[in-house]
Amino acid sequence: MALLDKNASPEEITSVVEAWLDENWDTEKRCAKGEDSYDEKAWLTKVFEAGFCVPSWPIEWYGLGLSAKQGGIIEKAFAKRKAQGSARDRFHLGAITVFKVGSDELKRTMLPIMLTGPICCLLYSEPGAGSDLAGVRTKAIPDGDDYIITGQKIWTSNAQEAEYGMLLTRTDWDVPKHRGITFFLFPMKQDGVEVKPINQITGESEFNEVFITEARVPATHIIGSLNEGWKSFQTAIAYERLIMGQGITERRGKSKADSEPQLITLARKSGKYGDPGVRQKIAQALAYRELNGLNMMRAKEEIMTNGSSSLMSLGKLAMSRVQHGEAAIATDLLGNEALLDGDDNPDAANVNFDAAKAYMNSIGGGTDQIQKNIIAERVLNLPKEPEPDKGMAFRDVKSS
Amino acid sequence: MSQISDEDRQALRDGFARYLEADAHEEKLRSGIATDRGYDDAIWNQMAEMGLLGIAIPEDFGGIGGGAIDVALVMEEVGKKLVPVPFVSTCVVAAEMIARFAPDSVKQDLLEKIATGEIVVSTGGSGDFVALADDGHSLTAKSAGDGWAVSGEVSFVSHGGHADYHLLGLNEDGAQSAFLVKSSDTVAAKRLTTNDPAQRLFKLKLTDAEAINLKGINADGINQVAMRGIAAAAAEQAGATRAIFEITMEYLRTRYQFGRAIGSFQAMKHMAADLLVEVESATSAALAAAKALDAGAPNAAKFVSLTAFTCKDAFREASAQAIQMHGGIAYTEEHVAHLYWRRARAGLPVFGSSDEHREQYLKSREAA
């Protein structure tokens, strides 16, 4: 696929990619041409070999050396035919992190496997390390060419399917907390790894607990360097926040702009839409949502021109007010009906689900309170809070 | 649509911001407040020099042919420094009304004079320049020779003391009309005591005052003008919101108590982060409204309502919290915070309250 390079026009890219898809992808059957069913590994391998998997990466690292914008054109052509596998340089967090901070050996051995497999799960949080993530206590002890891992991780999505996890461990207990952490690319399919789904207050089970008991990972799978995992991890988390932000704007983009908002429909149904107090509340709730969309659009424009935007960090915080606020209004509109639940009471079930689900945004990926600290310190340059564990050996840090 | 290129727009804004940074400091604001007009004439003259007074006026009429987006950027800068110039009344509302409805015989002359800064035009302080009946006015108009004569009383007229013309609306038995009343002996202006010391509000008493009838006004045209006025005022508030927020952040970084900067306390950080959402939302709303107006977008009215209440409320919140976060120092007249806070309060009823705009916004979100 040496047909595309930095100078390729959008039209050229589209025509090359479409021709390739014509030849290899059966849009109707949603699988590779000539096959009867979708074989994920085989298809992803095809996309990988063509370079469409990570088009913005250099040719020597499985990409095509294209710009992010050019990559977006490939992504669009794939999306149009509902074909998987493109834009993994935007969404495959594990592969992106290995590509950015991994050793050449790790990249050469693992990237082809990662890019043609399921996305990695993220083994970060622990029962005792949530907001204070650098307080992880999962142990990694060297043993020959391997490390032996023991500990418990929580809030892990995709842990059932993932072949590899991005694992934060403690390798030195006698230095301050940020300096004794090592980041591993950890094989999930082995003895000593037990995955248990968590039952959430929404009734869903998106997350898992992962219990690791004397499982092994080769020393060559360290991402970055020994005891410098916190630095490597910063790269991973920055991409994660970027993806979350993009997710928000993309989902917003898909909702029909001119269809009537659900809160209005619900208020009409409840007979309370004429109440001026109700109308003011609904208007403000809709405004908060629209304003967040406008902020994120500005963020996108700033990223296009300056490469970054501090506005991006506001999206998640603003969304908490939107989601909790809308759910509260909807609950009030339903009145007694909100006491009910289940399939027989779809309005109530939806509202009660939304009210619980709002915590996903205001706690997940860093609570609103942590997010406010981050915004205050990184965007507004307000000084850091004194940290009692600063400079203290992690071994001596108080824990609950 | 704006006739100004993106580059020129940026240069214009940067040049104006640099000028204000150097010449519109707090001392100037305070010395301007002590004058009859409320602002330093040098700033108005500089704005004329830079072409800013004619920014919304077409080139053929002596302006530079900008759009709502250009007005918004200028007003953001004006707002940051709280410069109390009669820009919205003269260069947006009056200029738009004249361009649309003034007789050809005076149109060119008046617009050129606005662009050069020769004339200042006042409007009803409520912004509701066509139907002022609620403000207790009792204006009547009759034709007199070639022109018109307007009599009666009208209140809440901003900059009514030194304005050369007053844009006044009449609503007689449901029939709306608008007049440009010329300042002369027949117009007596009584200054009202205002809560914002930089604001200039007057009660006018007109006795057969010479006036130009803006014939052919219609609801749609007036609505278009009002939307541009609202968007401009909102952009001013967005700029002021950002400025008082930044002043507050600087204080949090440099004020020490308990041996640490007060900005290191989470109680302060969390207020700051919440306020930043309001600051950025105000900017985003102001830009969205201006862009929608320039594009002639069918949903422009929605964005204008959104920016109206978003910017009013953000400015009120950011300036009120600024006093709280500063503590005692901002409870003194020497500190600038109360001037922002008073300006925010002064803006609340202008062009309709936040609640009224929220109601309009809700209507625009309903299924057609």
Interface residues (C-beta under 8 A of the other chain):
Chain A: D258 S259 E260 P261 I264 P276 R279 Q280 I282 A283 Q284 L286 A287 E290 L291 N292 L294 N295 M297 R298 L311 L314 L317 A318 R321 Q369 Q371 K372 N373 I375 A376 E377 V379 L380 N381 L382 P383 K384 E385 P386
Chain B: M249 L252 R253 R260 A261 G263 S264 F265 Q266 M268 K269 H270 A272 A273 D274 L276 V277 E280 S281 T283 S284 A285 L287 A288 L306 F309 T310 D355 R358 E359 Y361 L362 R365 E366 A367 A368
